[in-house]
Amino acid sequence: MGETLVNLLKTVRGHIATMLIAFLAVLMCVSAYVFLTPPKYTASAQIIATYNSAQENGDSSDIAQQNAGGTYISSQIKSYPVLALTEVVLRPVIEKLGLNVTVNELADQLTVSNPANTAFVNISAVDKEADRAAAIANSVAKSLQTVVEDDLYVNGSKSPIKLTVVQKATVPQSPSSPKKGLYFAIGVVLGIIVGVFAAVLKELLSTKVEETSDVRGIVKASALGSVPKNEVLSGTRPIIITEPNGPVAEEYRRIRANIKFLQADKVPDRGQLLVISSTSPSEGKTTTVINVAAVLAENGAKVLLVDADLRHPSVAHHLGIEGSVGLAHVLSGQMSPVDVVQSYWKPNLHILPAGKRPANASLLLNSDMMKMLIEQALMQYDYVLIDTAPLAVSNDGIVFGSWAKGVVLVAANGICRKKDLEESMDALRTAKVPVLGFVFNFANPKKEHKNAYYYYYEDGARRSTPRRNGRKH
């Protein structure tokens, strides 16, 4: 029960916008009904039935007669609520008040009751006009009195029952409906129920990840950062070069800081191997690994970025560098690493492109030569970053991940399918390769990074600038 409630709260939190929209929609419908529905007024009159003992022998003290009269009243008064709604009672009311309604329509405006074990008859009338509601209630009470006392008995017999109006209807000062407080309370409760249902329904129908919580729930790892979509990232230079003081560059610096806390095996005097992959293509994996490499180099670390996605090499294209020769030539023995590794931006940032696509990519990447190349690189660099093929394309990421004791996943908002991510996780668990952390790509800036932080500008001044929801980068 407790776990179910926790999962429900997580679902609602993950789709809080959907819940709020549904809640507000219900509340607006209730409000529209309350304010657009014409008010109605209710007025009530009350009459009492007594036994007219004088018609027998004038002796009102005859106890037996009084008891018989009480029994008679009890049997008769139960029919008065029905009698009050008949044509014989309501037709005179319509004519007297000049109402433009039928007998049935007037009957629908009335509520007539006889409280149990009493001789009272309560008559309530509902109308759009307060004074007319009171007039109708009083007229019906008077007409019922006339019918019972004068019209029910023929041959000049006097009615044994006398009706007396003990409470005339007064003009109501406030409408009886709609009851705004009650309707708004119902609207709030109904809005919450519909909102939760909408959030759960969206979760069930949603096939792609939309927030970091979606990814975290599947991979069971922490988010290293959330990068919003930015046109500058599609250029041929890392964001740390083109917009070093922008919020996206700051987000990559946050990723850099979090990388230091990854639970990967670290050996003294040896660099750290970071294997970065994604579940499917087009999730921004290569853009992420390039910018992570640049931000690590910005901090003074010696970094080697290896494009190991031999099936679809793109690092050289993204950086605008020569990519015709590279890793494929080294693994096939045609060239040495020193011949193909290129320096980029800073002396401590080196790039090893993939080179031309080989026919035997899997064989080359799983070779002893590849493992030896990585081992040698880890002795020379602080960080070795491997850009691998998506896990849905090949198991290269799993192989490299076993060498690095884990992988870093890139999951893109609106692109990464939950089912595919779950299948990738199954494959990683089978190979006993953990996910060290993930980068949530194409994040919605309205949902991510709501806290303010400092930006640094070229003039050296530090300015505190709050990041507002929906701000364009």
C-alpha positions in Angstrom: 0.0 0.0 0.0 2.8 2.4 1.0 4.8 1.6 -2.1 1.7 2.1 -4.3 1.1 5.5 -2.8 4.8 6.5 -3.3 4.6 5.5 -7.0 1.4 7.4 -7.4 3.0 10.5 -5.9 6.0 10.1 -8.2 3.7 9.8 -11.2 1.8 13.0 -10.2 5.0 14.8 -9.6 6.3 13.8 -12.9 3.2 15.1 -14.7 2.3 18.0 -12.4 1.6 20.2 -15.3 -1.0 17.8 -16.7 -2.6 17.5 -13.3 -2.8 21.3 -12.9 -4.3 21.7 -16.3 -7.0 19.1 -15.6 -7.6 20.6 -12.1 -8.0 24.1 -13.5 -10.3 22.8 -16.4 -12.6 21.1 -13.9 -12.6 24.2 -11.6 -13.3 26.5 -14.6 -16.3 24.3 -15.7 -17.7 24.4 -12.2 -17.2 28.1 -12.0 -18.9 28.6 -15.3 -21.9 26.5 -14.2 -22.1 28.5 -10.9 -21.9 31.9 -12.5 -23.9 31.2 -15.6 -26.8 29.3 -13.9 -29.6 31.7 -13.0 -30.2 31.9 -9.2 -33.3 30.4 -7.8 -35.1 31.3 -4.6 -37.0 29.0 -2.2 -39.9 30.1 0.0 -41.8 27.9 2.4 -45.2 28.0 4.1 -46.5 25.6 6.8 -50.0 24.5 7.6 -51.4 22.3 10.4 -54.4 20.0 10.3 -56.8 19.9 13.3 -60.0 18.0 13.9 -63.2 20.1 13.5 -65.1 18.4 16.3 -67.8 21.1 16.4 -69.4 19.6 13.3 -70.5 16.5 15.4 -72.2 17.7 18.5 -70.3 20.8 19.7 -68.7 18.9 22.6 -65.1 19.5 22.2 -64.3 17.8 25.5 -65.3 14.4 24.3 -62.0 12.5 24.7 -63.1 9.6 22.6 -64.2 11.9 19.8 -60.8 13.7 19.9 -59.0 10.3 19.7 -61.1 9.3 16.8 -60.4 12.7 15.1 -56.7 12.3 15.6 -56.7 8.9 14.0 -58.7 10.3 11.1 -56.3 13.2 10.6 -53.3 10.8 10.6 -54.9 8.7 7.9 -55.9 11.7 5.7 -52.9 14.0 6.1 -50.5 11.5 4.4 -52.4 12.1 1.1 -52.1 15.9 1.3 -48.6 16.2 -0.3 -50.0 14.4 -3.3 -53.2 16.4 -3.2 -51.3 19.7 -3.2 -49.8 18.9 -6.6 -53.0 18.1 -8.3 -54.9 20.3 -10.8 -57.7 21.0 -8.4 -55.2 22.8 -6.1 -52.8 24.3 -8.6 -55.2 25.6 -11.2 -56.6 28.3 -8.9 -53.0 29.3 -8.0 -52.1 29.8 -11.7 -55.2 31.8 -12.4 -54.8 34.0 -9.3 -51.1 34.8 -9.8 -51.4 35.0 -13.6 -48.6 32.4 -14.0 -47.6 31.4 -17.6 -47.0 27.7 -16.7 -48.9 24.5 -16.9 -50.1 22.5 -13.9 -47.2 20.0 -14.3 -44.6 22.8 -14.6 -45.9 24.4 -11.4 -45.9 21.1 -9.7 -42.2 20.7 -10.6 -41.5 23.9 -8.7 -43.1 22.6 -5.5 -41.9 20.3 -2.7 -44.7 19.3 -0.4 -44.1 17.0 2.6 -45.7 15.8 5.8 -43.1 15.2 8.5 -43.5 11.8 10.1 -45.9 11.6 13.1 -47.0 15.2 12.7 -50.1 17.0 11.5 -48.0 19.6 9.6 -47.7 20.0 5.9 -44.7 21.9 4.6 -45.0 23.6 1.2 -41.8 24.9 -0.5 -41.8 26.8 -3.9 -38.8 27.5 -6.0 -38.7 30.3 -8.5 -36.2 32.6 -10.3 -37.9 35.6 -8.5 -37.9 35.7 -4.8 -41.2 37.5 -4.3 -42.9 35.1 -6.7 -41.6 32.1 -4.9 -43.2 33.4 -1.6 -46.5 34.2 -3.4 -46.7 30.7 -4.9 -46.0 29.0 -1.6 -48.7 31.0 0.2 -51.2 30.6 -2.7 -50.7 26.8 -2.7 -51.2 26.7 1.0 -54.4 28.7 0.8 -55.7 26.7 -2.2 -55.0 23.4 -0.4 -56.9 24.7 2.7 -59.9 25.7 0.5 -60.0 22.3 -1.2 -59.7 20.3 2.0 -62.3 22.3 3.9 -64.8 23.2 1.2 -64.5 21.0 -1.9 -63.7 17.4 -0.7 -67.1 16.8 0.9 -70.4 17.0 -1.0 -74.1 17.3 0.0 -73.3 20.3 2.2 -71.2 18.2 4.6 -68.6 20.2 6.5 -65.1 18.9 6.5 -64.1 17.2 9.7 -60.5 18.5 9.1 -59.5 22.1 9.5 -56.3 23.5 7.9 -54.6 26.5 9.4 -51.6 28.4 8.0 -49.3 28.7 10.9 -46.3 30.0 9.0 -46.6 32.2 5.9 -43.8 32.2 3.3 -41.6 35.3 3.4 -39.6 36.7 0.6 -36.2 35.0 0.7 -33.2 37.4 0.9 -30.7 35.1 -0.8 -30.8 32.5 -3.5 -31.1 28.8 -2.5 -29.2 27.7 -5.6 -26.7 27.4 -6.9 -24.9 26.9 -3.6 -21.5 28.4 -4.6 -19.5 27.3 -1.6 -20.7 23.7 -2.0 -20.2 23.6 -5.7 -16.6 25.1 -5.4 -15.8 22.5 -2.7 -17.0 19.8 -5.0 -15.1 21.3 -7.8 -11.8 21.3 -5.9 -12.3 17.6 -4.8 -13.4 16.6 -8.3 -10.5 18.6 -9.9 -7.9 16.8 -7.7 -9.4 13.4 -8.6 -9.5 14.2 -12.3 -6.0 15.7 -12.2 -4.5 12.6 -10.6 -6.4 10.4 -13.1 -5.1 12.5 -16.0 -1.5 12.3 -14.6 -1.8 8.5 -14.3 -3.4 8.2 -17.7 -0.6 10.3 -19.3 2.0 8.1 -17.6 0.4 5.0 -18.9 0.0 6.4 -22.5 3.5 8.1 -22.5 6.0 6.0 -24.4 8.9 8.4 -24.3 10.9 9.9 -21.5 9.9 13.5 -20.8 11.7 14.3 -17.5 14.7 13.3 -15.5 12.4 11.3 -13.2 11.3 9.1 -16.1 14.9 8.1 -16.8 15.9 7.9 -13.1 13.0 5.5 -12.5 14.3 3.1 -15.2 18.1 3.3 -14.9 18.2 3.6 -11.1 21.0 6.1 -11.4 21.6 9.8 -10.7 21.4 12.6 -13.3 24.7 14.2 -14.0 23.0 17.1 -15.6 20.0 18.3 -17.8 20.9 20.1 -21.0 18.2 22.1 -22.7 18.0 22.2 -26.5 20.1 25.0 -27.9 20.8 25.9 -31.6 24.4 26.7 -30.7 25.0 23.0 -29.8 24.4 22.0 -33.4 27.4 24.1 -34.5 31.0 22.9 -35.1 32.4 24.2 -31.9 31.6 23.2 -28.2 29.4 25.5 -26.2 32.2 26.1 -23.8 34.0 28.0 -26.7 31.1 29.7 -28.3 29.1 30.8 -25.2 31.4 30.2 -22.2 29.3 32.4 -19.9 25.9 31.0 -20.9 23.6 28.8 -18.9 24.2 25.8 -21.1 28.0 26.0 -20.6 27.3 26.2 -16.9 25.3 23.0 -17.1 28.2 21.2 -18.7 30.4 22.5 -15.9 27.9 21.0 -13.5 28.2 17.7 -15.3 32.0 18.0 -15.0 31.7 18.4 -11.3 29.4 15.4 -11.0 31.7 13.2 -13.0 34.2 13.4 -10.2 31.8 11.6 -7.9 31.0 8.7 -10.3 31.3 5.3 -8.6 33.8 4.0 -11.1 37.0 2.1 -10.2 39.8 4.6 -10.1 43.4 3.5 -10.1 46.2 5.9 -8.9 48.4 7.4 -11.6 45.9 6.2 -14.2 43.3 8.2 -16.1 39.5 7.7 -15.8 37.7 5.9 -18.7 34.3 7.3 -19.5 32.1 5.4 -21.9 29.2 7.5 -23.1 26.4 5.9 -25.1 22.6 6.2 -25.6 19.7 3.9 -26.2 18.9 5.0 -29.7 20.3 7.4 -32.4 19.5 11.1 -32.5 19.6 11.6 -28.7 22.6 14.0 -28.8 25.1 11.5 -27.6 28.0 12.8 -29.7 27.2 16.4 -29.0 27.2 15.5 -25.3 30.6 13.7 -25.3 32.2 16.5 -27.3 31.1 19.2 -24.9 32.0 17.1 -21.8 35.5 16.5 -23.3 35.8 20.3 -23.9 34.7 21.3 -20.4 37.1 18.7 -18.8 39.9 20.2 -20.8 38.9 23.7 -19.8 39.7 22.8 -16.3 43.3 21.8 -17.2 42.8 18.0 -17.5 44.5 16.1 -20.3 41.6 14.6 -22.3 41.4 12.2 -25.2 38.1 11.8 -27.0 37.8 8.6 -29.1 35.1 8.3 -31.7 34.4 4.5 -31.4 31.1 4.7 -33.3 32.7 3.2 -36.4 29.3 2.4 -37.9 28.2 6.1 -37.9 31.2 8.3 -37.1 30.3 11.9 -36.4 32.8 13.5 -34.0 35.0 14.9 -36.8 32.0 16.3 -38.6 30.7 17.9 -35.4 34.1 19.5 -34.7 34.8 20.4 -38.3 38.2 18.6 -38.3 39.8 16.1 -40.7 38.1 12.7 -40.2 39.2 10.5 -43.2 41.8 8.7 -41.1 41.5 7.6 -37.5 40.7 4.7 -35.1 39.8 2.2 -37.9 43.2 2.7 -39.4 45.0 2.2 -36.0 43.0 -1.0 -35.2 43.7 -2.4 -38.7 47.4 -1.7 -38.3 47.6 0.8 -41.1 48.6 3.7 -38.9 49.8 4.4 -35.3 47.9 6.6 -32.8 50.4 9.4 -33.1 49.6 9.7 -36.8 45.8 10.2 -36.4 45.3 11.9 -33.0 44.6 15.6 -33.4 44.9 18.5 -31.0 41.8 20.7 -30.7 41.2 24.1 -29.1 43.7 23.5 -26.2 47.0 21.6 -26.1 45.5 19.2 -23.5 42.4 18.2 -25.6 43.1 15.5 -28.2 40.7 13.9 -30.6 40.9 10.5 -32.2 38.4 10.4 -35.1 36.8 7.2 -36.3 38.2 7.3 -39.8 36.5 5.6 -42.7 33.8 3.1 -41.9 35.2 -0.5 -41.9 33.3 -3.6 -42.9 34.2 -5.4 -39.7 33.5 -2.7 -37.1 32.5 -5.1 -34.3 35.6 -7.3 -34.8 38.0 -4.3 -34.6 36.3 -2.7 -31.6 36.4 -5.9 -29.6 40.0 -6.7 -30.4 43.0 -6.9 -28.1 44.4 -4.0 -30.1 41.5 -1.7 -29.0 41.9 -2.7 -25.4 45.7 -2.1 -25.5 45.1 1.3 -27.1 42.7 2.3 -24.3 45.1 1.0 -21.6 48.0 3.1 -23.1 45.8 6.1 -23.4 44.8 5.9 -19.7 48.5 6.1 -18.8 48.9 9.4 -20.7 45.6 11.2 -20.1 43.5 12.2 -17.1 40.3 11.3 -19.0 39.6 9.1 -21.9 36.1 9.5 -23.4 34.7 6.9 -25.7 31.8 7.8 -28.0 30.1 4.5 -28.8 27.3 3.3 -31.0 23.8 3.4 -29.4 22.9 0.3 -27.4 20.0 -0.4 -29.7 22.4 -0.6 -32.6 25.2 -2.7 -31.2 26.7 -4.0 -27.9 29.9 -2.0 -28.3 28.9 0.2 -25.4 28.4 -2.9 -23.2 31.9 -4.2 -24.0 33.6 -0.8 -23.4 31.4 -0.4 -20.3 32.8 -3.6 -18.8 36.3 -2.1 -19.2 35.2 1.1 -17.5 33.2 -0.6 -14.8 30.1 1.3 -16.0 28.6 3.5 -18.7 27.2 7.0 -18.8 23.9 7.2 -20.7 22.5 10.1 -22.7 18.7 10.1 -22.7 16.8 12.7 -24.8 13.5 14.2 -24.0 10.8 13.2 -26.5 13.1 10.8 -28.3 14.2 8.0 -26.0 11.5 5.4 -25.8 10.9 3.9 -22.3 10.6 0.4 -23.7 13.9 0.7 -25.5 15.6 2.2 -22.4 14.3 -0.8 -20.4 15.6 -3.2 -22.9 19.0 -1.5 -22.8 19.0 -1.7 -19.1 18.2 -5.4 -19.2 21.2 -6.0 -21.5 23.5 -4.0 -19.2 22.3 -5.8 -16.1 22.9 -9.2 -17.9 26.4 -8.1 -18.6 26.8 -6.7 -15.1 27.6 -3.3 -16.4 26.1 -0.5 -14.2 24.9 2.9 -15.3 27.2 5.3 -13.5 24.9 8.3 -14.3 23.0 9.8 -17.1 22.7 13.1 -18.9 19.1 14.3 -19.7 19.3 15.9 -23.1 16.9 18.4 -24.8 15.4 19.2 -21.4 12.5 21.5 -21.1 13.9 24.7 -19.6 10.5 25.4 -18.0 10.9 22.2 -15.9 14.6 22.1 -15.3 17.1 24.3 -13.5 14.7 26.5 -11.7 17.3 27.7 -9.2 19.3 30.8 -9.6 23.1 30.8 -9.8 26.0 33.0 -10.7 27.4 33.7 -14.2 30.8 34.9 -14.9 31.4 37.5 -17.6 34.4 38.6 -19.6 34.8 41.8 -17.6 35.5 39.7 -14.5 32.4 40.8 -12.7 30.3 38.2 -11.0 26.6 38.9 -11.4 23.8 37.1 -9.7 21.2 36.3 -12.3 18.0 34.3 -11.6 17.1 31.8 -14.3 13.5 32.3 -15.1 11.2 29.6 -16.4 10.9 29.6 -20.2 14.0 31.8 -20.7 15.5 31.4 -24.1 19.1 30.4 -24.3 
